[in-house]
Amino acid sequence: MLAGGPLILKTINILSNGEPSLIDQENTNQKVSYAPKLNKENTKILWHKNIDVIHNHIRGLSPFPVAWTTIRHKDHKQEKLLKIYSAEKVQFPSKDKIGWFQTSDKRILVQLADGALQINELQLEGKKRMSASAFLAGFPVEDWELIFD
């Protein structure tokens, strides 16, 4: 961040002296890659992927358009959309089933195949965006599971 000032001065000096080096972009050996347009399908969290991919997916889509998933009540009668704005990888030893939510010290944890993900900020459909501790104050997370499809 501190390199910005000197870099701007160097660029201005190069431009004012008329000595910029131009690179023909048609003849470079670098390949162009295009990012796909973001939509509901490619913003969905794919829980079968490894924890690093899931964590980076959530970080890359926050705050907009936001990563999302679907959760199901344990009686299989109700499903809800859950947007996840912030999460972090944590060490949390557990023998619980993969995909079930766990709570520990006002934290929401999701056990995955290769680690645990702590959800810090989320939004349940029809509700406002909130911290995990505020969410836990009014929502019985233990009765819900992630849908892995």
C-alpha positions in Angstrom: 0.0 0.0 0.0 2.9 2.3 0.7 4.4 1.6 -2.7 1.6 3.4 -4.5 3.0 7.0 -4.1 6.5 6.3 -5.4 5.1 4.2 -8.2 2.8 7.0 -9.3 5.7 9.5 -9.3 7.9 7.0 -11.3 5.1 6.6 -13.9 4.5 10.3 -14.2 8.3 10.9 -14.8 8.3 8.1 -17.5 5.3 9.6 -19.2 6.6 13.2 -19.1 10.0 12.2 -20.5 8.3 10.4 -23.4 10.0 7.1 -22.7 7.3 4.6 -21.9 7.9 1.1 -23.3 4.9 -0.2 -25.2 4.0 -3.9 -25.3 2.0 -5.2 -28.2 -0.6 -7.3 -26.4 -1.5 -9.3 -29.6 1.9 -10.9 -29.6 2.3 -11.9 -26.0 2.5 -15.5 -25.0 0.1 -15.1 -22.2 -3.3 -16.6 -22.6 -6.4 -14.6 -21.9 -8.8 -16.2 -19.4 -12.4 -15.2 -19.0 -14.4 -15.4 -15.8 -17.9 -16.8 -16.1 -20.8 -14.6 -15.5 -21.9 -15.0 -11.9 -25.4 -16.5 -11.4 -27.3 -18.6 -8.9 -25.8 -21.9 -10.0 -22.1 -20.9 -9.7 -22.5 -18.9 -6.4 -23.9 -22.0 -4.6 -21.5 -23.5 -2.1 -20.4 -27.0 -3.1 -19.8 -28.7 0.2 -18.2 -31.8 -1.2 -15.2 -29.7 -2.3 -12.2 -29.3 0.0 -12.2 -26.7 2.8 -9.8 -24.3 1.0 -12.0 -24.2 -2.1 -15.2 -23.6 0.0 -13.5 -20.9 2.1 -12.2 -19.0 -0.9 -15.6 -19.3 -2.7 -17.2 -17.6 0.3 -14.5 -14.9 0.5 -14.6 -14.2 -3.2 -18.3 -13.7 -3.4 -18.7 -11.5 -0.3 -20.4 -9.0 0.0 -22.0 -9.4 -3.4 -23.4 -11.6 -5.0 -22.7 -13.8 -1.9 -22.2 -17.5 -1.5 -25.3 -19.5 -0.5 -26.5 -22.9 0.4 -29.7 -24.7 1.4 -30.3 -26.1 4.8 -32.9 -28.8 5.8 -34.7 -29.4 9.1 -33.9 -32.7 10.6 -37.5 -33.9 10.1 -37.0 -33.2 6.3 -40.2 -31.1 6.1 -38.6 -27.7 5.7 -35.8 -26.2 3.6 -34.4 -22.7 3.8 -31.8 -20.7 1.8 -28.8 -19.5 3.8 -26.4 -16.8 2.6 -22.9 -17.0 4.1 -21.0 -13.7 4.0 -18.0 -14.5 6.2 -16.3 -17.8 7.3 -13.0 -19.0 8.5 -11.2 -22.3 8.7 -10.7 -23.6 12.2 -9.3 -26.5 14.1 -12.2 -28.3 15.8 -11.9 -32.0 16.4 -15.3 -33.6 16.1 -16.8 -37.0 15.5 -20.1 -35.6 14.3 -21.6 -36.3 10.9 -20.2 -34.2 8.1 -22.6 -31.4 7.1 -24.2 -31.0 10.5 -24.0 -27.7 12.3 -22.4 -27.5 15.7 -22.3 -24.7 18.1 -19.4 -23.9 20.5 -19.0 -20.7 22.5 -21.6 -18.7 20.4 -19.9 -20.0 17.2 -21.4 -21.9 14.3 -19.2 -24.6 13.0 -19.7 -26.9 10.0 -17.8 -30.2 10.0 -16.4 -31.0 6.6 -14.4 -34.0 5.4 -11.0 -32.2 5.8 -11.7 -29.7 8.6 -14.2 -27.4 10.1 -15.5 -24.1 8.9 -16.6 -21.4 11.3 -19.5 -19.2 9.9 -19.1 -15.7 11.2 -21.8 -13.7 9.3 -24.9 -15.0 7.6 -28.4 -14.3 6.4 -31.4 -16.7 6.5 -34.0 -16.2 3.9 -36.5 -13.6 4.9 -34.2 -12.3 7.7 -31.5 -9.6 7.9 -27.8 -10.1 7.7 -26.3 -10.8 11.1 -23.4 -12.2 13.1 -23.3 -15.8 14.1 -23.8 -15.0 17.8 -27.0 -13.0 17.0 -28.2 -15.7 14.7 -27.8 -18.4 17.4 -29.8 -16.3 19.8 -33.0 -17.0 17.9 -32.4 -20.0 15.6 -32.0 -23.7 16.7 -29.0 -24.5 14.4 -28.6 -28.0 15.8 -31.9 -29.1 14.2 -30.7 -28.2 10.7 -28.3 -29.8 8.3 -26.6 -28.7 5.0 -27.9 -30.1 1.8 -25.0 -31.6 -0.2 -26.4 -31.5 -3.8 
